[in-house]
C-alpha cells in the first residue's frame, strides 16, 4: 500500500500474522512494515501513520538503511561487488568487498566462527555452557538457564565488537541472575563498561533484525 502524509510518500508492507498486537516498524528510507493480527483498512493504516508521524520521520532521518549492494558487517557498511576473476572467495579493500560466487557466504561463516570463539572464551568462568546460532526477528540472544544453553542471533555478525560482546555477556549473566534486576546489571558491569549506554546503542541496529 502506498500513501502520502504531509507530502511525505510511504510504501507500506502489511503482514497479517498470528500476533497479539499490531506493530509498526520503519524498514527503509520511505518504507514501513505493519504486522497485525487482523486486516486493516486504508483509513486505519493512514490513522496509524499520522499518529506516529513524528516518530517515523525521526527514525528515517537518524537510521542508516542498506542498499541492495551494501553489507553491514561488524559495525561497518561495505559495498559488495562481484568479481569472478578472484582466486580467493572474497577480498576486502577499504569499504569494498569483492567476491566470487559463494564468497559472501564464506565471509559470513568465518565471522560467525570468530564470534563463537569469543563466546567460548568469555563463557569459561561460567562453567559448562552450550551455544547455537539461529535466525531471530526480535532478539539478539536467548539464555535457556535450566539447560545452560545460549542461542545467539545469526545477525550478530552485523554488530561492532563492543555490542557483540555486550550481547554475549548479557546472555551469560542470565546464568547468574535470571531477571533484569539491579543485581543483573551489577554483575554485567563487571564484564562490560557502561551496559546501560550499550543497551541504548544496540537499539540503533534493531532495524536490521
Secondary structure, 3 states (H helix, E strand, C coil): CEEEECCEEEEEEEEECCCCCCEEEECCCCEEEEEECCCCCHHHHHHHHHHCHHHHHHHHHHCCCCCCCEEEECCEEEEEEECCCCCCCEEEECCEEEECCCHHHHHHHHHHHHHHHHHHHHHHHHCCCEEEEECCCCCCEEEECCCCEEEEEHHHHHCCHHHHHHHHHHHHHCCCCCCCCHHHHHHHCCCCCCHHHHHHHHHHHHHHC
